[in-house]
């Protein structure tokens, strides 16, 4: 097995690392200052420094790296993995500087795979050029959204229009006025098979009847530097029939196609978060003395550092395997591995962040280090794109079926 990066990956990795260290990371303080000066505190994507970083990224060919197919730069999932890891390590500005931040990434994938030529021209092109932002409206407060077939929002055909009625929350990025497009999942036929009841439709933000109710907080963080998370009510919102994505009843399948790449992208970036946490933990351990010895000489701290490295290397290999399978056998063929990394990544990275916070003492809880905010963000991944328990149930069901088949055929383990 050859674990070296290929020539294309090495070239992109080197260029991206230089961009992050010379441009993106030094711009963080300026980003905060410009964010604080905004008239609309949610309009994070309009700050001047971000335009400058995006121009630099585009000039280097580091743009839309996440997107495979005809609309992307031709980077495979396996090639993208170490690049996404770098952006996770570099912090909040990095994904946006490359136009590789959620939820736009998943929405661009939906439009690329399922959008009509007219939808792609109207919405995909400006998203690819970072002229607008978008949001994905699936989760609802009144049903258990871990089972997407529970979605209660209605999308009802009325002549040449659809009428959208319902309530959504945790709609990431939707507080940003630049989020001009909402991709909404709802039911078009409640009497159909449970996986054919749902559809997806494009709702422009300024359509009459769209009410942005309030921002949601995550462990007290408003996440305004990513456009926040909104609660939205759709009051009999009318949109043209041509705004339907794909066909009626295709919504659940589209959601699954969207969430697979989104899950692995989260995992790739999270590995970078963990790498940075280990780096900070080691620096803090070497620089602090307690009870006559540096923290790095304390047995329990050394145990945490060693365990962090082992767990992270195991996780990275699992994520790379999933990426390789997505490239070679497709997202459906890699479904089990995608579930596995979605289960393993948040818990592993959360554990590493917890130990890094512990080594930092009270400082680890403060705004002086990125660890507390990263911990809150990683903890949300145990819900985002499906909670741990749903993935574990599906993975166990697959494994039970696989083992039963092996016993039935007499195949050796």
C-alpha positions as CSV (number, residue, x, y, z in Angstrom):
1,X,0.0,0.0,0.0
2,X,1.3,3.4,-1.0
3,X,0.2,6.2,1.4
4,X,2.0,9.0,-0.4
5,X,0.0,11.8,-2.0
6,X,-0.1,11.8,-5.8
7,X,1.5,14.7,-7.7
8,X,-1.7,16.7,-8.0
9,X,-2.5,16.4,-4.3
10,X,1.1,17.4,-3.4
11,X,0.8,20.5,-5.6
12,X,-2.5,21.5,-4.2
13,X,-1.5,20.8,-0.7
14,X,1.7,22.9,-0.9
15,X,-0.2,25.8,-2.5
16,X,-3.0,25.6,0.1
17,X,-0.7,25.4,3.0
18,X,1.1,28.5,1.8
19,X,-2.2,30.3,1.3
20,X,-3.4,29.4,4.8
21,X,-0.2,30.4,6.6
22,X,0.5,33.6,4.6
23,X,-3.0,34.9,4.0
24,X,-5.9,33.2,5.8
25,X,-4.6,32.7,9.3
26,X,-3.1,36.2,9.6
27,X,-6.5,37.6,8.5
28,X,-8.5,36.2,11.4
29,X,-8.2,39.3,13.6
30,X,-9.2,41.5,10.8
31,X,-12.1,39.3,10.0
32,X,-13.3,39.7,13.6
33,X,-13.0,43.5,13.5
34,X,-14.8,43.7,10.2
35,X,-17.5,41.4,11.4
36,X,-18.0,43.5,14.5
37,X,-18.4,46.6,12.3
38,X,-21.2,45.2,10.1
39,X,-24.5,46.9,10.2
40,X,-26.1,43.5,9.9
41,X,-24.2,41.2,12.3
42,X,-25.2,38.1,10.3
43,X,-23.8,39.2,6.9
44,X,-20.4,37.7,7.6
45,X,-19.8,36.8,3.9
46,X,-19.8,40.5,2.9
47,X,-16.6,41.5,4.8
48,X,-13.9,42.9,2.6
49,X,-11.2,40.6,3.8
50,X,-13.1,37.6,2.6
51,X,-13.2,39.0,-0.9
52,X,-9.5,39.4,-0.9
53,X,-8.9,35.9,0.4
54,X,-11.2,34.4,-2.3
55,X,-9.5,36.3,-5.0
56,X,-6.2,34.9,-3.9
57,X,-7.6,31.3,-3.6
58,X,-9.1,31.6,-7.1
59,X,-5.8,32.8,-8.6
60,X,-4.1,29.7,-7.2
61,X,-6.7,27.3,-8.5
62,X,-7.9,26.5,-5.0
63,X,-11.6,27.0,-5.7
64,X,-14.6,24.7,-5.3
65,X,-12.2,21.9,-4.6
66,X,-15.0,19.8,-2.9
67,X,-17.1,19.5,-6.1
68,X,-16.6,16.5,-8.4
69,X,-18.0,16.2,-11.9
70,X,-18.3,18.8,-14.6
71,X,-18.8,21.8,-12.4
72,X,-15.8,21.1,-10.2
73,X,-12.0,21.3,-10.7
74,X,-11.7,17.5,-11.0
75,X,-10.3,16.7,-7.6
76,X,-11.2,13.2,-6.2
77,X,-12.5,12.6,-2.7
78,X,-9.2,11.0,-1.8
79,X,-7.3,14.0,-3.1
80,X,-9.6,16.4,-1.3
81,X,-9.2,14.7,2.1
82,X,-5.8,16.2,3.1
83,X,-6.9,19.6,1.7
84,X,-10.0,19.7,3.8
85,X,-8.0,18.6,6.8
86,X,-5.8,21.7,6.3
87,X,-8.9,23.9,6.2
88,X,-10.2,22.4,9.4
89,X,-6.9,23.0,11.1
90,X,-6.7,26.6,9.9
91,X,-10.0,27.7,11.4
92,X,-13.2,29.5,10.6
93,X,-12.1,31.5,7.5
94,X,-10.4,28.7,5.5
95,X,-13.4,26.8,4.0
96,X,-15.1,30.1,3.1
97,X,-12.0,31.4,1.4
98,X,-12.0,28.4,-0.9
99,X,-15.8,28.5,-1.4
100,X,-15.9,25.1,0.3
101,X,-18.1,25.8,3.3
102,X,-21.4,24.1,4.3
103,X,-24.2,24.3,3.6
104,X,-23.4,25.8,0.2
105,X,-21.2,22.8,-0.7
106,X,-24.1,20.3,-0.3
107,X,-26.5,22.6,-2.1
108,X,-24.2,23.0,-5.0
109,X,-23.9,19.2,-5.2
110,X,-27.7,18.9,-5.2
111,X,-28.0,21.5,-8.0
112,X,-25.1,19.9,-9.9
113,X,-26.6,16.4,-9.8
114,X,-30.4,17.1,-9.9
115,X,-30.9,20.7,-11.0
116,X,-32.4,21.5,-14.3
117,X,-30.3,23.6,-16.8
118,X,-32.4,26.6,-15.8
119,X,-31.9,26.0,-12.1
120,X,-28.2,25.6,-12.6
121,X,-27.9,28.8,-14.5
122,X,-30.0,30.8,-12.0
123,X,-28.6,29.4,-8.8
124,X,-25.6,27.1,-9.2
125,X,-23.5,29.5,-11.2
126,X,-23.7,32.3,-8.6
127,X,-23.0,29.8,-5.8
128,X,-20.0,28.5,-7.7
129,X,-18.8,32.1,-8.0
130,X,-19.6,32.9,-4.3
131,X,-21.9,35.7,-5.4
132,X,-24.7,34.4,-3.1
133,X,-25.1,32.0,-0.2
134,X,-27.7,29.4,0.4
135,X,-29.4,27.2,3.1
136,X,-30.8,23.7,3.3
137,X,-34.2,23.5,5.1
138,X,-34.9,20.0,6.3
139,X,-35.0,19.8,10.1
140,X,-38.2,20.6,11.9
141,X,-39.0,21.4,15.6
142,X,-42.3,19.5,15.8
143,X,-41.2,16.0,14.6
144,X,-38.2,13.7,15.2
145,X,-36.2,14.8,12.2
146,X,-33.7,12.0,12.8
147,X,-36.2,10.1,10.7
148,X,-36.5,12.2,7.6
149,X,-39.7,10.5,6.6
150,X,-41.4,12.4,9.5
151,X,-41.0,15.7,7.7
152,X,-44.3,17.5,8.0
153,X,-43.8,20.6,5.9
154,X,-46.2,20.4,2.9
155,X,-45.4,21.2,-0.7
156,X,-48.8,21.2,-2.5
157,X,-49.3,21.5,-6.3
158,X,-51.6,24.3,-7.3
159,X,-51.7,24.7,-11.1
160,X,-48.4,26.1,-12.3
161,X,-47.2,26.7,-8.7
162,X,-46.3,24.8,-5.5
163,X,-47.5,26.1,-2.1
164,X,-45.0,25.5,0.7
165,X,-46.3,25.5,4.3
166,X,-44.4,24.5,7.4
167,X,-41.8,25.3,10.1
168,X,-38.1,24.6,10.1
169,X,-35.3,25.2,12.5
170,X,-31.5,24.8,12.8
171,X,-31.3,26.0,9.2
172,X,-27.6,26.8,9.0
173,X,-26.5,30.0,7.3
174,X,-30.0,31.3,6.9
175,X,-29.6,34.3,9.1
176,X,-27.2,35.7,6.5
177,X,-29.1,38.0,4.1
178,X,-26.8,36.8,1.4
179,X,-28.4,33.3,1.7
180,X,-30.7,34.1,-1.2
181,X,-31.7,30.5,-1.9
182,X,-33.4,28.0,0.5
183,X,-33.6,24.3,-0.6
184,X,-36.7,23.1,1.2
185,X,-37.7,19.5,1.9
186,X,-41.4,18.7,2.4
187,X,-44.1,16.3,1.6
188,X,-45.9,16.4,-1.8
189,X,-47.8,13.1,-1.3
190,X,-48.4,11.9,2.3
191,X,-50.1,8.7,1.0
192,X,-47.2,7.5,-1.1
193,X,-44.6,5.0,0.1
194,X,-42.8,6.5,3.1
195,X,-39.6,7.1,1.1
196,X,-41.5,8.6,-1.8
197,X,-43.6,11.2,0.1
198,X,-41.0,13.9,0.1
199,X,-39.8,16.4,-2.5
200,X,-37.3,19.3,-2.6
201,X,-38.1,22.7,-3.9
202,X,-36.1,25.9,-4.4
203,X,-37.5,28.9,-2.5
204,X,-35.9,32.3,-3.0
205,X,-35.4,34.0,0.4
206,X,-37.4,37.1,-0.7
207,X,-40.5,35.2,-1.6
208,X,-43.6,36.5,0.2
209,X,-44.5,34.3,3.1
210,X,-40.9,33.4,4.1
211,X,-40.5,34.4,7.7
212,X,-37.0,34.2,9.4
213,X,-38.2,33.9,13.0
214,X,-35.1,33.9,15.1
215,X,-31.5,32.7,15.3
216,X,-30.7,29.6,17.2
217,X,-27.7,29.2,19.6
218,X,-25.3,26.3,20.0
219,X,-24.1,26.0,23.6
220,X,-24.5,29.7,23.8
221,X,-22.6,30.4,20.6
222,X,-24.6,32.2,17.9
223,X,-22.2,31.2,15.0
224,X,-22.7,34.5,13.4
225,X,-19.3,34.0,11.6
226,X,-21.0,31.3,9.6
227,X,-24.4,32.9,9.1
228,X,-26.0,31.5,12.2
229,X,-28.8,28.9,12.4
230,X,-32.4,30.1,11.8
231,X,-35.9,29.1,12.6
232,X,-38.0,29.7,9.6
233,X,-41.8,29.6,8.9
234,X,-43.2,29.2,5.4
235,X,-46.6,30.8,5.3
236,X,-48.3,29.4,2.2
237,X,-45.2,30.4,0.1
238,X,-45.9,30.2,-3.6
239,X,-43.1,29.3,-6.1
240,X,-43.2,28.2,-9.7
241,X,-43.6,24.6,-10.6
242,X,-40.3,24.7,-12.3
243,X,-38.6,25.3,-8.9
244,X,-39.1,21.6,-8.0
245,X,-35.7,19.8,-7.8
246,X,-35.8,16.6,-9.8
247,X,-39.2,14.9,-9.6
248,X,-42.0,14.6,-7.1
249,X,-41.2,11.9,-4.5
250,X,-37.4,12.1,-5.1
251,X,-36.7,14.3,-2.1
252,X,-35.6,11.5,0.3
253,X,-33.2,10.1,-2.3
254,X,-31.8,13.6,-3.1
255,X,-31.3,14.2,0.7
256,X,-29.3,10.9,0.9
257,X,-27.2,11.9,-2.1
258,X,-26.5,15.2,-0.5
259,X,-25.7,14.0,2.9
260,X,-23.1,11.4,2.0
261,X,-20.4,13.9,0.7
262,X,-21.4,16.3,3.4
263,X,-20.7,13.8,6.1
264,X,-17.2,13.0,4.8
265,X,-16.3,16.6,4.4
266,X,-17.2,17.3,8.0
267,X,-15.0,14.4,9.0
268,X,-12.1,15.6,6.9
269,X,-12.2,19.0,8.4
270,X,-12.6,17.6,11.9
271,X,-9.4,15.7,11.6
272,X,-7.7,19.1,11.1
273,X,-9.4,20.4,14.2
274,X,-8.0,17.5,16.2
275,X,-4.5,18.0,14.8
276,X,-4.6,21.6,15.9
277,X,-5.9,20.6,19.4
278,X,-3.0,18.1,19.8
279,X,-0.6,20.8,18.8
280,X,-2.0,23.3,21.3
281,X,-2.1,20.6,24.0
282,X,1.6,19.7,23.5
283,X,2.6,23.4,23.5
284,X,0.7,24.0,26.7
285,X,2.0,20.9,28.4
286,X,5.6,21.9,27.7
287,X,5.0,25.5,28.9
288,X,3.3,24.9,32.2
289,X,4.7,23.7,35.5
290,X,2.7,22.1,38.3
291,X,3.9,20.5,41.4
292,X,7.5,21.0,40.4
293,X,7.3,19.4,37.0
294,X,6.1,20.5,33.6
295,X,2.7,19.1,32.6
296,X,4.4,17.2,29.8
297,X,6.2,15.1,32.4
298,X,3.0,14.2,34.1
299,X,2.0,10.6,33.4
300,X,-1.7,11.3,32.8
301,X,-0.9,14.1,30.4
302,X,1.5,11.9,28.4
303,X,-1.2,9.2,28.3
304,X,-3.7,11.8,26.9
305,X,-1.2,12.9,24.2
306,X,-0.3,9.3,23.2
307,X,-3.9,8.2,23.1
308,X,-4.9,11.3,21.1
309,X,-2.3,10.5,18.4
310,X,-3.3,6.8,18.2
311,X,-7.0,7.6,18.0
312,X,-6.5,10.3,15.4
313,X,-4.3,8.2,13.1
314,X,-7.0,5.4,13.2
315,X,-9.7,7.9,12.3
316,X,-7.7,9.4,9.5
317,X,-7.2,5.9,7.9
318,X,-10.9,5.2,8.2
319,X,-11.8,8.5,6.5
320,X,-9.3,7.9,3.7
321,X,-10.7,4.5,3.1
322,X,-14.2,5.9,2.8
323,X,-12.9,8.6,0.4
324,X,-11.2,6.0,-1.7
325,X,-14.3,3.9,-1.9
326,X,-16.4,6.8,-2.9
327,X,-14.1,7.4,-5.8
328,X,-13.9,3.8,-6.8
329,X,-17.3,2.2,-6.2
330,X,-19.4,5.3,-5.7
331,X,-21.2,6.9,-2.7
332,X,-23.7,4.0,-2.5
333,X,-20.9,1.4,-2.4
334,X,-19.2,3.4,0.4
335,X,-22.3,3.8,2.4
336,X,-21.2,1.6,5.3
337,X,-17.8,3.3,5.6
338,X,-19.5,6.8,5.5
339,X,-21.7,5.7,8.4
340,X,-18.6,4.4,10.2
341,X,-16.7,7.7,9.9
342,X,-19.8,9.7,10.9
343,X,-20.0,7.6,14.1
344,X,-16.3,7.6,14.9
345,X,-15.3,11.2,14.0
346,X,-17.3,13.4,16.4
347,X,-16.7,11.2,19.4
348,X,-12.9,10.8,18.7
349,X,-12.4,14.5,18.0
350,X,-14.6,15.5,21.0
351,X,-12.4,13.3,23.3
352,X,-9.2,14.9,22.0
353,X,-10.6,18.4,22.4
354,X,-11.7,17.6,25.9
355,X,-8.2,16.5,26.9
356,X,-6.7,19.6,25.3
357,X,-9.1,21.8,27.2
358,X,-8.2,20.0,30.4
359,X,-4.5,20.6,29.8
360,X,-5.2,24.3,29.3
361,X,-7.1,24.6,32.6
362,X,-9.5,27.5,32.8
363,X,-7.9,29.0,29.7
364,X,-9.3,26.1,27.7
365,X,-12.8,27.3,28.5
366,X,-12.2,30.9,27.4
367,X,-12.2,32.8,24.2
368,X,-8.4,33.1,24.3
369,X,-8.1,29.7,22.7
370,X,-10.2,28.1,20.0
371,X,-10.9,24.9,21.9
372,X,-14.2,25.7,23.6
373,X,-15.9,26.9,20.4
374,X,-14.5,23.9,18.5
375,X,-15.8,21.6,21.2
376,X,-19.3,23.0,20.8
377,X,-19.0,22.7,17.1
378,X,-17.8,19.1,17.1
379,X,-20.5,18.2,19.6
380,X,-23.2,19.3,17.1
381,X,-21.8,16.8,14.6
382,X,-23.3,14.0,16.7
383,X,-26.6,15.4,15.4
384,X,-25.8,17.0,12.1
385,X,-26.5,14.9,9.0
386,X,-28.1,12.2,11.3
387,X,-27.5,11.4,15.0
388,X,-25.1,8.7,16.1
389,X,-27.8,6.3,17.1
390,X,-29.4,6.2,13.7
391,X,-26.1,5.5,12.0
392,X,-25.2,2.9,14.5
393,X,-28.5,1.1,14.0
394,X,-28.1,1.1,10.3
395,X,-24.5,0.0,10.5
396,X,-25.4,-2.8,12.9
397,X,-28.3,-3.9,10.7
398,X,-25.9,-4.1,7.7
399,X,-23.3,-6.1,9.7
400,X,-25.9,-8.6,11.0
401,X,-27.1,-9.2,7.4
402,X,-23.6,-9.5,6.1
403,X,-22.7,-12.0,8.8
404,X,-25.9,-14.0,8.3
405,X,-25.1,-14.2,4.5
406,X,-21.6,-15.5,5.3
407,X,-23.0,-18.2,7.6
408,X,-25.5,-19.2,5.0
409,X,-22.9,-19.6,2.3
410,X,-20.3,-21.1,4.5
411,X,-17.9,-18.3,3.6
412,X,-14.9,-18.1,5.9
413,X,-14.4,-14.9,8.0
